[in-house]
Amino acid sequence: MPTPTEIELQAAAFRRLQKHLMEDRTDVQNIDMMNLAGFCRNCLSRWYQEAAAEKGIEMSKDEARELFYGMTMAEWKANYQTEATGDQKEAFEKAFAENVGQK
């Protein structure tokens, strides 16, 4: 079990990762993150939602994404998301199946 200090450090590291992905590197596409690392911003928002559920807090997928992204998915897509290539989509299908499954 992590100590309170470890929890604070973990939370600070998460906030820094979130800032990095949402402010510093908006150019990095979710599909590329998923294809290379097996997770993306949407995964992080889903993990946020799952952590809330473990605490008895109901949160929809859209609510979790808006909390993580700091905006709606529609706003994110309009501002930062580019059209994926066929190769990216093909790699994504494999990465999603391996890392996320049917969630």
Protein Blocks (a to p, Z undefined) as FASTA:
>chain_A
ZZfklmmmmmmmmmmmmmmmmmmmmmbcfklmmmmnopafklmmmmmmmmmmmnopacdf
klmmmmmnopafklmmmmmpccddfklmmmmmmmmmmmnomZZ
